[in-house]
Amino acid sequence: MNDSPGWASPGSPSGEPDRENGPGTPQDSAPPNWSKQQPPAGQWSAPGQTGWGPAAPPPPPPPPGTGWGQPQGWQQPNWGRPPSPKPGVIPLRPLGVGEILDGAVSTMRAHWRTVLGVSLVVALVTETASILLQGLVLSDNSSLSALDNNPNPSADDIASALSGAAAGGALTLLITLLGIVIATAMLTMVISRAVLGRPVTTREAWTDARPQLLRLLGLTCLLMLIAVGILAVGITPGILIAVAGSSGAGIALGFLGAIASFVIIAWLLVRYTLSSPALMLEKQGVFKAMARSAKLVRGSWWRMFGIQLLSAFLVYMVSAVVQIPFVLIAGATGSGGLSSLVSGDSGYSWVSLVIIGIGAVIGSTITFPISAGVTALLYMDQRIRREALDIELARAAGVPGYGETPADSTANGG
């Protein structure tokens, strides 16, 4: 005879079907080998325990540091992505906007002797030349004086005055352009070493940048000529219509053409915004650097535009905060005081020009590294995102674990 309790568990209510005795068998007719006193239901041991006794309570956990418990001082391992190496001013991974701006400022702090030295020399030379041109050429221009004394100037007088002012302004722009090119070239080299955590001197920055200066100047002039040409094409039809006699229609068409030209110029400038660092760091030519920039910017135009716009706004604000006090002091020391500065009749006095120039030198010394730093770091960020430049930079910086590629280790017998 089978002694198993059957289908129903021991202690189940009467009337439930039982495999041995059949359905409806009462509980008091249980098999004779069962005990009269059964434990209450729900206190049976877990499957696998011997006997029908109640389940034993779980054993207490072992004290820390003993048995199979966690050893003392043990911490949960970090199974996430390991931290990116940071040998220099930026972590070697895709960068955020704040990290790009912080990297530019960190470069200025970490290598302040070289960065501020380059910016100060360039700003001092360009502002000195600008002051001399304004004080000697523009203020003593006889054509401009003739316009002031002649209430009804002729077309020849206006053309002569404008040509003289344009010549002086073009010369000032050329000197400023040269200064910006030199500062951009040298500061790009400083930032490229700051990313690797390497020191750099002014002499080393000049030695690295000098072979590419003429190409960088040509690139800058070419971009300016393209912008001027697009603007000329946009406003020329309106000018022609205005000259033909329809001044209202000509002005409206010229305004629309100017807006369209500015949109195209902005698109092209952002498209080629990485040309300068590509030319300097990859030793490219002018047109290859422009093609390289277009390739890196493709698909990220709005991001480039936003970051450059934010950078330009910050540079403008810093420059304004620095220069406004000097402008006010220059106006107060003029012959007419602050009222002449507001009315625009203060003229070109040497004292005011020197004071304004000092403010411009200080502002340019601070803002040059920010502008160059943001552009160079944007270039590196795009290459990290698209070409895994972070691996090459880590290897160049000597970060452990990036010493050699698998191909190199195989060649070396590894």
KOLTI-445232 format. One line per field, with one value per residue: x, y, z of N, C-alpha, C in turn. Coordinates in steps of 0.2 Angstrom, whole numbers. Example, Ala and Ser with C-alpha at 12.3 -4.5 7.8 and 13.67 -1.06 7.14 Angstrom:
BEGIN
n_c1 = (66, 64)
n_c2 = (-28, -11)
n_c3 = (39, 35)
ca_c1 = (62, 68)
ca_c2 = (-22, -5)
ca_c3 = (39, 36)
c_c1 = (66, 64)
c_c2 = (-16, 0)
c_c3 = (39, 39)
% end
This chain:
BEGIN
n_c1 = (4, 3, 10, 10, 4, -5, -15, -20, -13, -7, -18, -27, -43, -58, -67, -60, -53, -45, -31, -29, -40, -51, -63, -71, -69, -69, -59, -57, -55, -42, -27, -20, -7, -4, -1, -11, -11, -8, 2, -2, -8, 2, 15, 25, 40, 52, 53, 64, 70, 72, 60, 44, 44, 43, 48, 65, 72, 81, 99, 109, 117, 134, 147, 155, 169, 171, 169, 158, 154, 155, 171, 180, 181, 178, 172, 158, 161, 164, 155, 153, 158, 175, 184, 189, 205, 214, 226, 230, 222, 209, 198, 200, 189, 173, 168, 158, 149, 153, 165, 173, 174, 179, 191, 198, 200, 207, 219, 224, 226, 235, 246, 250, 261, 266, 254, 248, 259, 261, 248, 248, 259, 256, 243, 248, 256, 248, 238, 245, 250, 237, 233, 243, 240, 226, 229, 238, 235, 220, 215, 222, 217, 215, 205, 194, 193, 190, 177, 170, 171, 163, 147, 140, 146, 154, 153, 166, 173, 167, 170, 184, 187, 181, 189, 201, 199, 195, 207, 215, 207, 208, 222, 223, 215, 222, 234, 228, 223, 234, 240, 230, 231, 244, 243, 233, 239, 250, 244, 236, 246, 250, 239, 237, 248, 245, 234, 240, 246, 259, 273, 276, 285, 287, 296, 296, 282, 282, 291, 285, 274, 278, 281, 268, 262, 260, 252, 241, 238, 234, 223, 214, 212, 207, 194, 189, 188, 179, 167, 165, 163, 151, 142, 143, 137, 125, 119, 121, 111, 100, 106, 108, 95, 90, 98, 94, 82, 71, 70, 64, 60, 73, 80, 73, 75, 89, 90, 84, 93, 105, 101, 100, 113, 120, 115, 120, 134, 136, 133, 144, 155, 154, 154, 168, 174, 184, 195, 207, 213, 215, 223, 235, 238, 238, 246, 241, 237, 229, 217, 215, 214, 202, 193, 194, 189, 176, 172, 173, 164, 152, 135, 135, 133, 124, 127, 141, 138, 131, 140, 151, 144, 140, 153, 158, 149, 153, 166, 164, 157, 167, 177, 170, 167, 180, 185, 175, 177, 189, 186, 176, 185, 193, 184, 181, 193, 194, 192, 179, 173, 163, 151, 154, 159, 147, 140, 148, 158, 171, 183, 200, 210, 227, 228, 216, 216, 227, 223, 211, 217, 225, 215, 210, 221, 222, 210, 211, 221, 216, 205, 210, 216, 204, 196, 204, 207, 194, 191, 201, 199, 186, 189, 197, 188, 178, 186, 189, 176, 173, 184, 191, 201, 205, 212, 224, 229, 230, 240, 250, 252, 257, 249, 245, 242, 239, 250, 255, 248, 237, 243, 256, 260, 259, 269, 280, 281, 272)
n_c2 = (-6, 11, 24, 38, 54, 57, 67, 79, 90, 86, 89, 96, 103, 93, 83, 87, 80, 65, 56, 42, 38, 43, 54, 65, 59, 58, 67, 60, 47, 44, 36, 23, 24, 37, 51, 56, 69, 83, 96, 113, 120, 128, 129, 121, 113, 120, 114, 100, 100, 89, 79, 83, 95, 112, 126, 131, 145, 158, 158, 169, 183, 183, 191, 207, 205, 192, 175, 172, 184, 202, 209, 219, 236, 234, 239, 243, 239, 250, 249, 257, 268, 271, 285, 298, 301, 315, 324, 337, 353, 349, 336, 320, 317, 318, 335, 347, 363, 371, 365, 368, 382, 383, 376, 385, 396, 390, 387, 399, 402, 392, 393, 407, 416, 414, 415, 427, 435, 434, 439, 452, 458, 458, 465, 477, 482, 483, 492, 503, 507, 509, 520, 530, 531, 536, 548, 555, 554, 553, 564, 575, 576, 585, 585, 581, 591, 601, 597, 600, 614, 618, 620, 615, 604, 598, 584, 579, 584, 576, 563, 564, 566, 554, 545, 547, 545, 531, 525, 527, 520, 507, 504, 504, 493, 483, 482, 478, 466, 459, 458, 450, 438, 434, 432, 423, 412, 409, 407, 396, 386, 386, 381, 369, 362, 363, 355, 343, 344, 349, 360, 376, 388, 406, 407, 394, 393, 403, 398, 386, 391, 400, 395, 394, 406, 415, 408, 407, 421, 423, 414, 421, 433, 429, 424, 436, 443, 435, 437, 451, 451, 443, 452, 463, 458, 456, 469, 476, 476, 483, 496, 499, 500, 510, 521, 522, 528, 524, 526, 521, 507, 503, 505, 496, 484, 483, 482, 469, 462, 464, 457, 444, 442, 443, 432, 421, 424, 422, 408, 403, 407, 400, 388, 387, 389, 382, 382, 389, 382, 370, 372, 377, 366, 354, 357, 361, 367, 383, 380, 367, 367, 374, 365, 354, 360, 362, 348, 344, 352, 348, 343, 348, 361, 370, 368, 373, 386, 391, 389, 397, 410, 412, 413, 424, 434, 433, 437, 450, 456, 455, 463, 476, 478, 481, 491, 502, 510, 517, 524, 533, 540, 545, 554, 562, 569, 576, 591, 596, 589, 576, 579, 583, 570, 563, 570, 568, 577, 578, 576, 571, 570, 568, 564, 558, 548, 540, 536, 528, 519, 512, 505, 497, 489, 482, 475, 468, 459, 451, 445, 439, 426, 419, 419, 412, 401, 395, 392, 383, 372, 368, 363, 352, 345, 341, 333, 323, 318, 313, 306, 300, 306, 308, 296, 297, 309, 305, 295, 303, 311, 302, 294, 281, 265, 268, 267, 260, 254, 240, 234, 239, 232, 219, 219, 221, 209, 206)
n_c3 = (0, -4, 5, 4, 6, -4, -16, -9, 2, 19, 32, 25, 21, 24, 12, 1, -14, -14, -19, -15, -7, -14, -20, -8, 4, 21, 34, 46, 42, 39, 34, 44, 48, 50, 60, 75, 79, 70, 63, 62, 47, 34, 40, 36, 31, 19, 2, 0, 13, 27, 35, 42, 49, 56, 45, 46, 53, 43, 42, 52, 44, 40, 50, 45, 34, 36, 32, 18, 16, 12, 11, 23, 19, 6, -9, -20, -37, -50, -64, -75, -89, -90, -82, -93, -100, -95, -99, -101, -103, -107, -106, -114, -124, -132, -131, -121, -122, -111, -107, -118, -118, -105, -107, -115, -107, -96, -103, -104, -91, -87, -95, -94, -95, -109, -116, -113, -115, -129, -134, -128, -134, -148, -148, -143, -153, -164, -159, -157, -170, -175, -168, -171, -185, -184, -177, -185, -199, -201, -193, -198, -211, -225, -234, -227, -218, -227, -230, -218, -218, -229, -233, -244, -252, -267, -279, -282, -271, -260, -265, -264, -251, -245, -251, -245, -232, -233, -237, -226, -216, -222, -221, -207, -205, -211, -204, -192, -196, -199, -186, -179, -187, -183, -170, -169, -175, -167, -154, -157, -159, -146, -139, -144, -138, -125, -123, -123, -111, -111, -108, -116, -124, -129, -139, -145, -149, -159, -168, -172, -178, -188, -201, -207, -208, -219, -227, -218, -218, -231, -232, -223, -229, -241, -237, -232, -244, -251, -243, -245, -259, -260, -253, -261, -273, -269, -266, -277, -288, -282, -280, -294, -298, -290, -295, -308, -306, -299, -284, -272, -274, -277, -265, -257, -263, -262, -248, -246, -253, -246, -234, -238, -243, -231, -224, -232, -231, -217, -217, -225, -217, -205, -210, -215, -203, -196, -203, -200, -189, -195, -205, -198, -189, -196, -206, -219, -236, -242, -249, -247, -233, -231, -237, -228, -217, -221, -222, -209, -202, -208, -205, -192, -192, -185, -172, -172, -176, -165, -154, -158, -160, -146, -141, -147, -142, -128, -129, -134, -124, -113, -119, -120, -106, -101, -109, -109, -97, -100, -111, -106, -98, -107, -114, -104, -102, -113, -123, -123, -113, -105, -112, -125, -129, -130, -139, -150, -154, -150, -157, -162, -151, -144, -131, -128, -138, -134, -121, -125, -133, -123, -116, -126, -129, -117, -117, -129, -126, -117, -124, -136, -133, -130, -141, -151, -144, -142, -156, -159, -150, -154, -166, -163, -155, -165, -173, -163, -161, -174, -179, -170, -163, -150, -146, -152, -147, -133, -134, -139, -128, -119, -111, -100, -106, -119, -127, -138, -154, -158, -170, -169, -158, -162, -173, -165, -159, -149)
ca_c1 = (0, 6, 9, 10, -2, -10, -16, -21, -8, -9, -21, -32, -50, -62, -71, -56, -52, -39, -29, -30, -46, -56, -66, -76, -67, -68, -52, -56, -54, -35, -23, -19, 0, -4, -2, -17, -10, -5, 4, -6, -6, 6, 21, 29, 47, 53, 55, 71, 71, 70, 55, 38, 44, 42, 54, 70, 74, 87, 105, 111, 122, 141, 150, 159, 176, 172, 165, 157, 152, 160, 177, 180, 184, 176, 167, 155, 165, 161, 155, 152, 164, 181, 185, 193, 211, 215, 233, 231, 217, 203, 197, 201, 183, 169, 167, 152, 151, 156, 171, 177, 175, 184, 198, 201, 202, 212, 225, 227, 229, 241, 252, 249, 267, 266, 248, 247, 264, 259, 243, 250, 264, 252, 239, 252, 259, 242, 234, 250, 249, 230, 233, 247, 236, 221, 231, 242, 232, 213, 214, 225, 215, 213, 199, 189, 192, 186, 170, 168, 170, 159, 141, 138, 152, 153, 154, 173, 175, 165, 174, 191, 186, 180, 195, 207, 196, 195, 214, 217, 204, 211, 228, 222, 212, 227, 238, 224, 222, 241, 240, 225, 234, 250, 240, 229, 244, 254, 240, 234, 251, 251, 233, 239, 252, 241, 229, 244, 249, 266, 274, 278, 288, 285, 300, 293, 276, 284, 295, 280, 269, 280, 280, 261, 259, 258, 246, 235, 236, 230, 216, 210, 211, 202, 188, 186, 186, 172, 162, 164, 160, 144, 138, 142, 133, 118, 116, 121, 104, 96, 109, 107, 88, 90, 102, 89, 76, 66, 74, 60, 61, 80, 82, 70, 79, 95, 89, 83, 99, 109, 99, 102, 120, 123, 114, 125, 141, 136, 134, 150, 160, 153, 157, 175, 177, 189, 200, 213, 217, 216, 229, 240, 240, 239, 251, 238, 237, 223, 210, 214, 211, 194, 189, 195, 184, 169, 171, 172, 158, 146, 131, 136, 133, 120, 131, 146, 136, 129, 146, 154, 140, 141, 160, 159, 146, 157, 172, 162, 155, 173, 180, 166, 168, 187, 186, 171, 180, 194, 182, 173, 190, 196, 179, 181, 199, 194, 191, 172, 171, 158, 145, 157, 159, 140, 138, 152, 162, 177, 188, 205, 216, 232, 227, 210, 218, 231, 219, 207, 222, 227, 209, 210, 226, 220, 204, 213, 226, 212, 200, 213, 216, 198, 194, 208, 206, 187, 191, 206, 196, 181, 192, 199, 182, 175, 190, 188, 169, 173, 190, 194, 208, 207, 217, 231, 231, 232, 246, 255, 253, 260, 244, 246, 237, 239, 257, 255, 242, 238, 247, 263, 262, 260, 275, 285, 281, 268)
ca_c2 = (0, 17, 28, 45, 58, 58, 73, 84, 91, 84, 95, 100, 102, 87, 84, 87, 74, 62, 51, 35, 36, 45, 61, 66, 55, 63, 67, 56, 41, 45, 30, 22, 26, 44, 53, 59, 76, 86, 103, 117, 121, 134, 129, 115, 115, 121, 107, 98, 99, 82, 79, 88, 100, 119, 129, 134, 152, 158, 159, 176, 185, 183, 198, 210, 203, 185, 170, 174, 191, 207, 210, 226, 241, 232, 244, 241, 241, 255, 245, 261, 270, 273, 292, 300, 304, 323, 326, 344, 357, 347, 329, 318, 314, 324, 341, 351, 370, 374, 362, 371, 388, 382, 374, 391, 400, 386, 388, 406, 402, 387, 396, 414, 420, 414, 417, 434, 439, 435, 444, 459, 461, 459, 471, 484, 484, 485, 498, 509, 509, 512, 527, 534, 533, 541, 555, 559, 554, 555, 570, 580, 575, 592, 584, 581, 598, 605, 596, 603, 621, 619, 617, 612, 601, 595, 577, 578, 585, 571, 558, 565, 565, 547, 541, 548, 541, 524, 523, 527, 514, 501, 503, 502, 486, 478, 481, 474, 459, 456, 456, 445, 432, 432, 430, 416, 407, 407, 404, 389, 381, 385, 377, 362, 359, 363, 349, 337, 345, 351, 367, 379, 395, 410, 405, 388, 395, 407, 393, 382, 395, 405, 393, 394, 413, 418, 404, 409, 427, 422, 412, 426, 438, 426, 424, 443, 445, 431, 440, 457, 450, 441, 458, 467, 455, 456, 475, 480, 477, 488, 502, 501, 502, 517, 526, 523, 533, 521, 525, 517, 500, 501, 504, 490, 478, 483, 480, 462, 459, 464, 452, 438, 442, 442, 425, 417, 425, 418, 401, 401, 408, 395, 382, 387, 392, 377, 382, 391, 377, 364, 375, 377, 360, 349, 360, 361, 373, 387, 377, 360, 368, 376, 359, 351, 363, 360, 341, 343, 355, 345, 340, 351, 368, 374, 368, 377, 393, 393, 390, 403, 416, 413, 415, 431, 438, 434, 442, 457, 459, 456, 469, 482, 480, 483, 497, 507, 515, 521, 528, 538, 544, 549, 559, 567, 573, 580, 599, 597, 584, 570, 581, 582, 563, 560, 573, 566, 583, 578, 576, 567, 573, 563, 561, 553, 542, 536, 532, 523, 514, 508, 501, 492, 484, 477, 471, 463, 455, 446, 442, 436, 419, 416, 418, 407, 394, 391, 389, 377, 367, 366, 359, 346, 342, 338, 327, 318, 315, 309, 303, 297, 310, 307, 291, 299, 313, 301, 292, 308, 313, 297, 292, 274, 261, 271, 267, 257, 251, 232, 233, 240, 227, 213, 220, 220, 202, 206)
ca_c3 = (0, -4, 11, 2, 8, -10, -19, -5, 7, 25, 35, 20, 24, 22, 6, -5, -18, -12, -24, -13, -4, -18, -18, -3, 10, 27, 37, 51, 40, 36, 34, 51, 49, 51, 67, 76, 80, 64, 64, 58, 40, 33, 44, 33, 29, 12, -1, 1, 20, 30, 40, 41, 54, 53, 42, 51, 51, 39, 46, 52, 40, 43, 51, 39, 34, 38, 28, 11, 16, 9, 15, 25, 14, -1, -12, -26, -42, -55, -70, -80, -93, -86, -84, -99, -98, -95, -98, -102, -101, -108, -106, -121, -126, -135, -127, -121, -123, -106, -107, -123, -115, -99, -110, -118, -101, -93, -107, -103, -84, -86, -99, -94, -98, -116, -120, -112, -118, -136, -135, -127, -140, -154, -146, -142, -160, -168, -157, -158, -177, -176, -165, -176, -191, -183, -175, -190, -205, -201, -190, -202, -218, -227, -237, -222, -216, -232, -230, -213, -219, -235, -232, -250, -256, -273, -279, -281, -264, -256, -267, -262, -243, -244, -253, -240, -226, -234, -237, -219, -213, -225, -218, -201, -205, -213, -198, -187, -198, -198, -179, -178, -190, -180, -163, -170, -177, -161, -149, -159, -157, -138, -136, -146, -133, -119, -123, -121, -105, -112, -108, -122, -123, -135, -145, -148, -152, -165, -172, -175, -182, -193, -208, -210, -207, -225, -229, -214, -220, -238, -230, -220, -235, -246, -234, -232, -251, -253, -240, -248, -265, -259, -251, -267, -278, -266, -266, -283, -291, -279, -282, -301, -299, -287, -299, -314, -305, -294, -277, -267, -276, -277, -258, -254, -266, -259, -242, -246, -256, -241, -229, -241, -243, -224, -223, -236, -228, -211, -218, -227, -212, -201, -214, -215, -196, -193, -208, -197, -185, -199, -209, -194, -186, -201, -211, -225, -240, -241, -251, -243, -226, -232, -238, -222, -212, -223, -220, -201, -200, -211, -201, -186, -193, -180, -166, -173, -176, -158, -150, -161, -158, -139, -140, -150, -137, -122, -131, -135, -117, -109, -121, -118, -99, -100, -113, -107, -92, -103, -116, -102, -95, -113, -115, -98, -102, -119, -122, -121, -107, -107, -116, -132, -131, -131, -145, -155, -157, -146, -161, -161, -147, -143, -125, -128, -142, -130, -116, -128, -135, -118, -115, -132, -128, -112, -120, -134, -123, -114, -128, -141, -132, -129, -148, -154, -140, -144, -162, -160, -147, -158, -171, -159, -153, -171, -174, -158, -163, -180, -182, -164, -162, -143, -145, -155, -142, -127, -136, -140, -122, -115, -106, -99, -110, -126, -129, -145, -157, -159, -175, -167, -153, -166, -176, -160, -156, -143)
c_c1 = (4, 5, 10, 4, -7, -10, -16, -15, -11, -12, -26, -39, -54, -66, -67, -54, -45, -37, -30, -37, -52, -59, -71, -75, -66, -61, -51, -54, -47, -32, -21, -12, 1, -4, -8, -17, -6, -3, -1, -4, -2, 13, 26, 35, 47, 55, 63, 73, 69, 65, 49, 38, 43, 49, 59, 71, 80, 93, 107, 117, 129, 143, 154, 166, 177, 168, 165, 155, 157, 165, 177, 184, 182, 171, 164, 159, 161, 161, 154, 158, 169, 182, 190, 199, 211, 222, 235, 225, 210, 203, 197, 195, 179, 167, 161, 154, 155, 163, 176, 179, 180, 191, 202, 204, 207, 219, 228, 229, 235, 247, 252, 255, 267, 260, 247, 253, 263, 254, 244, 255, 260, 247, 242, 254, 253, 239, 239, 250, 242, 230, 237, 243, 230, 223, 235, 239, 224, 212, 216, 223, 212, 206, 193, 187, 188, 179, 166, 166, 165, 153, 138, 143, 150, 154, 161, 175, 173, 169, 181, 192, 185, 186, 200, 205, 197, 202, 216, 214, 206, 217, 228, 219, 217, 232, 235, 224, 229, 242, 236, 228, 240, 248, 237, 234, 248, 250, 237, 239, 251, 245, 234, 243, 249, 237, 233, 247, 257, 267, 276, 280, 286, 289, 298, 287, 277, 287, 290, 275, 271, 280, 273, 258, 257, 252, 240, 233, 232, 223, 212, 208, 206, 195, 185, 184, 179, 166, 160, 161, 153, 140, 138, 137, 125, 115, 117, 115, 100, 99, 108, 100, 87, 93, 97, 83, 71, 70, 70, 61, 68, 82, 79, 73, 86, 95, 88, 89, 104, 108, 101, 109, 123, 121, 119, 132, 141, 137, 141, 156, 160, 156, 165, 178, 183, 195, 207, 217, 219, 223, 235, 243, 241, 244, 248, 239, 230, 217, 209, 211, 204, 190, 189, 189, 177, 167, 169, 166, 151, 142, 131, 136, 130, 124, 137, 144, 134, 135, 150, 151, 141, 148, 161, 155, 150, 163, 170, 160, 162, 176, 177, 167, 175, 187, 181, 174, 185, 191, 179, 179, 193, 191, 180, 187, 199, 192, 184, 169, 167, 153, 148, 157, 152, 138, 142, 157, 169, 183, 194, 211, 220, 231, 222, 212, 222, 227, 214, 211, 224, 221, 209, 215, 225, 215, 206, 217, 222, 207, 204, 214, 210, 195, 198, 207, 199, 188, 195, 203, 190, 184, 194, 193, 179, 179, 190, 181, 169, 179, 194, 201, 210, 212, 224, 233, 234, 239, 252, 257, 256, 256, 245, 240, 236, 245, 258, 249, 243, 243, 254, 265, 263, 267, 281, 285, 277, 262)
c_c2 = (6, 22, 36, 48, 59, 65, 79, 84, 89, 90, 99, 98, 96, 88, 85, 81, 71, 56, 44, 33, 38, 51, 60, 61, 59, 62, 62, 49, 41, 38, 29, 23, 33, 46, 57, 67, 79, 93, 107, 119, 128, 134, 123, 118, 116, 114, 106, 97, 92, 83, 84, 93, 107, 121, 132, 141, 153, 160, 166, 177, 185, 190, 200, 207, 196, 181, 173, 181, 196, 209, 217, 230, 239, 237, 241, 244, 246, 252, 250, 263, 273, 281, 293, 303, 312, 325, 333, 348, 355, 339, 326, 314, 320, 329, 344, 358, 373, 371, 366, 378, 388, 380, 381, 395, 396, 386, 394, 406, 398, 390, 403, 418, 420, 417, 425, 438, 440, 440, 451, 462, 463, 465, 477, 486, 487, 491, 504, 511, 512, 519, 532, 536, 537, 548, 559, 559, 556, 562, 576, 580, 582, 591, 584, 587, 602, 604, 599, 611, 622, 616, 614, 609, 598, 587, 575, 579, 579, 564, 558, 563, 558, 543, 541, 544, 533, 521, 522, 521, 508, 499, 501, 495, 481, 477, 477, 467, 456, 454, 450, 438, 430, 429, 423, 411, 404, 404, 397, 384, 380, 380, 370, 358, 358, 357, 343, 338, 346, 358, 370, 386, 399, 409, 399, 389, 398, 402, 388, 385, 399, 402, 393, 401, 416, 414, 406, 416, 427, 419, 417, 431, 435, 426, 431, 445, 441, 435, 447, 456, 448, 447, 462, 465, 456, 463, 479, 481, 483, 495, 504, 503, 509, 522, 527, 527, 530, 520, 521, 509, 498, 500, 497, 483, 477, 480, 472, 459, 458, 458, 445, 437, 440, 434, 420, 418, 421, 411, 399, 402, 403, 388, 381, 390, 388, 377, 384, 386, 371, 366, 375, 370, 354, 351, 359, 368, 377, 383, 370, 362, 370, 369, 354, 353, 361, 353, 340, 346, 352, 341, 343, 358, 372, 374, 373, 384, 395, 394, 396, 410, 417, 415, 422, 436, 439, 438, 449, 460, 460, 463, 476, 483, 483, 490, 503, 512, 520, 526, 534, 543, 548, 555, 564, 572, 577, 588, 600, 593, 579, 572, 581, 575, 561, 563, 571, 571, 583, 578, 571, 570, 567, 560, 556, 547, 537, 532, 527, 517, 509, 503, 495, 487, 479, 472, 466, 458, 449, 442, 438, 428, 416, 414, 412, 401, 391, 388, 383, 371, 364, 361, 352, 342, 338, 332, 321, 314, 311, 305, 300, 300, 309, 301, 293, 304, 310, 298, 297, 311, 308, 294, 284, 270, 263, 271, 265, 254, 244, 231, 234, 234, 220, 213, 219, 213, 201, 201)
c_c3 = (0, 2, 10, 4, 2, -12, -15, 0, 14, 29, 31, 23, 21, 16, 0, -8, -15, -17, -22, -11, -9, -16, -13, 3, 15, 30, 42, 49, 36, 37, 41, 52, 50, 58, 69, 77, 74, 66, 60, 52, 39, 36, 42, 31, 21, 9, -1, 8, 22, 35, 38, 46, 51, 50, 47, 48, 47, 44, 46, 47, 43, 45, 45, 40, 35, 33, 21, 11, 13, 13, 17, 20, 7, -3, -19, -32, -47, -62, -76, -84, -89, -87, -89, -96, -99, -94, -98, -99, -103, -107, -113, -123, -129, -130, -127, -122, -117, -105, -113, -121, -109, -102, -112, -112, -97, -96, -105, -95, -83, -90, -100, -97, -106, -119, -119, -115, -126, -138, -134, -132, -146, -153, -146, -149, -164, -166, -158, -165, -178, -173, -169, -182, -190, -181, -181, -197, -205, -198, -194, -209, -220, -231, -232, -219, -221, -232, -224, -214, -225, -234, -238, -254, -262, -273, -279, -274, -259, -258, -264, -254, -242, -246, -248, -234, -227, -234, -230, -215, -216, -222, -211, -200, -207, -207, -193, -189, -197, -190, -177, -181, -186, -173, -164, -171, -171, -156, -151, -158, -149, -136, -138, -141, -126, -118, -121, -114, -105, -111, -115, -121, -129, -141, -149, -152, -159, -170, -176, -180, -188, -200, -211, -210, -214, -228, -225, -216, -227, -236, -227, -225, -240, -243, -233, -239, -253, -250, -243, -255, -265, -258, -257, -272, -275, -267, -272, -287, -288, -280, -289, -302, -296, -292, -306, -312, -300, -287, -272, -268, -275, -269, -255, -257, -263, -252, -242, -249, -250, -235, -232, -241, -236, -222, -226, -233, -221, -212, -220, -221, -207, -204, -214, -208, -194, -198, -205, -193, -190, -203, -204, -191, -190, -207, -218, -229, -238, -243, -248, -236, -226, -233, -232, -217, -214, -222, -213, -199, -203, -206, -194, -187, -188, -174, -167, -173, -169, -154, -152, -159, -150, -137, -142, -145, -131, -123, -131, -128, -113, -112, -120, -111, -98, -103, -111, -102, -95, -108, -112, -100, -101, -114, -110, -99, -109, -118, -121, -116, -110, -112, -124, -134, -133, -138, -151, -158, -153, -150, -159, -157, -145, -136, -125, -132, -138, -125, -119, -130, -129, -116, -120, -131, -123, -114, -125, -131, -120, -119, -134, -139, -131, -136, -151, -150, -142, -151, -163, -156, -150, -164, -168, -157, -159, -173, -169, -160, -169, -182, -176, -163, -154, -142, -147, -150, -136, -129, -136, -133, -117, -110, -106, -103, -117, -129, -136, -147, -157, -164, -173, -163, -157, -170, -171, -157, -150, -144)
% end
